[in-house]
Amino acid sequence: PMHTLDLNVMANTLMLKLLVPGMVERRRGAVLVVSSVAGEVPNPGAAVYAASKAYLTSLGQALHCELAPHLVSVTTLVPGPVSSTQFAASAG
């Protein structure tokens, strides 16, 4: 569970903290936050993962509103399940 929080919460938050101020200063930039539909519903057996994705969705939506006046675009991608065979086929 801690690895999941480090990857999905801490790493994303720290990257944004490092990169967004420069975008705001330049009044130009774009951010893509990658979440998951898993964060939209309770997920027994994967509660920490689901909670970390809910955090990313909420963070992306809040930043979208906060950064718009600074001309920084924030998009949150919330994909649904993809089978490993679909991924392998599209990845080549």
SULFENRA-V303424 format. One record per backbone hydrogen bond with DSSP energy under -0.5 kcal/mol. CO is the residue of the C=O (numbers start at 1). NH is the residue of the N-H. Records with the same first field share a line. If there is no record, write none. Layout:
BEGIN
CO: NH + NH
END
This chain:
BEGIN
1: 5
2: 6
3: 7
4: 8
5: 9 + 10
6: 11
7: 12
9: 13
10: 14
11: 15
12: 16
13: 17
14: 18
15: 19
16: 20
19: 23
20: 24
21: 25
22: 26
23: 27 + 28
29: 73
31: 33 + 75
32: 34
33: 35 + 77
36: 39
37: 40
38: 41
43: 46
46: 50
47: 51
48: 52
49: 53
50: 54
51: 55
52: 56
53: 57
54: 58
55: 59
56: 60
57: 61
58: 62
59: 63
60: 64
61: 65
62: 66
63: 67
64: 68
65: 69
67: 70 + 72
68: 71
71: 29 + 73
73: 31
75: 33 + 77
76: 78
77: 35
79: 37
83: 87
84: 88
85: 89
86: 90
87: 91
88: 92
END
